[in-house]
Amino acid sequence: MNGKVFLVGSGPGGLGLLTLRARQVIDQADVILYDQLPGEEILATLPERAEKIDCGKYGGKHTLEQDAIESLMVARAREGKRVVRLKGGDPFLFGRGGEEMEVLREQGIPVELVSGVTSALAVPGAVGIPLTHRKYASQVTILTGHEEPGKAESGLDWENLARNPGTLVILMGVRNIPDITRSLVAHGKSPETPVAIIERGLRPDQRVTTGTLQTIAGISRERKVRPPAIIVIGDVVRLYREDDPGLVPL
Ligand code: SAH
């Protein structure tokens, strides 16, 4: 009997944005390797009968290293099991889904991608910030804020990002907000550019913090902004209304 691995995206949090295919493969899984990002509401519905393995990060420390996660997926699939690797948002957007697919392919294990609704789109949307708008932005760039600007081996071109006329959406950027905003301004982006940070989007304790490239680092320090959060930079942030806290009911 041949096992299979499903790389499954949970969406940004909450059962409402979990896809029907995700629900189906989760409910039929023999083994589920899950991260914490899918959130409590979804994790509470993992089937009783499946072997459930927590691969989450706690205080910056992984319970299981990436190699161990990959080896475990391969081993269980070789036992003929239906293995679900459950990740927040979409597995192929900053979720290491691509890397895991490569390993599984190399090992000859069948893989199915179950796309998820990515937080990069859904979280700004949920607070009334469309990423494009005919008046404000005709392009969107999604990037990781995990890499410190200025780092020699950085895969990001900050000069180019500063010149980019569209919306910037930054994931995993909370820790580097001061460096990111400084770097964009240093490369010529207007310090008045509006910025919104959405923490725990689409969760009951969602919170939005707004400012400009110049002010947001200070404001987010004062408000103790914490991950997971999405940073949106650009004129589309002007569409955010504080008195209209959500387009999607929580
Ligand atoms: N694959 C995921 C992203 C994984 S990287 C996706 O497609 O959504 C982890 C980052 O995603 C976090 O640091 C944060 O920037 C973002 N993120 C995921 N879910 C979020 C949520 N509900 N609210 C705010 N940010 C979220």
Boltz pocket constraint, residues with backbone or C-beta under 6 A from the ligand:
constraints:
  - pocket:
      binder: B
      contacts: [[A, 11], [A, 12], [A, 13], [A, 37], [A, 87], [A, 88], [A, 89], [A, 90], [A, 91], [A, 92], [A, 93], [A, 94], [A, 95], [A, 117], [A, 118], [A, 119], [A, 120], [A, 123], [A, 170], [A, 171], [A, 172], [A, 173], [A, 198], [A, 199], [A, 200], [A, 201], [A, 202], [A, 203], [A, 227], [A, 228], [A, 229], [A, 230]]
      max_distance: 6.0
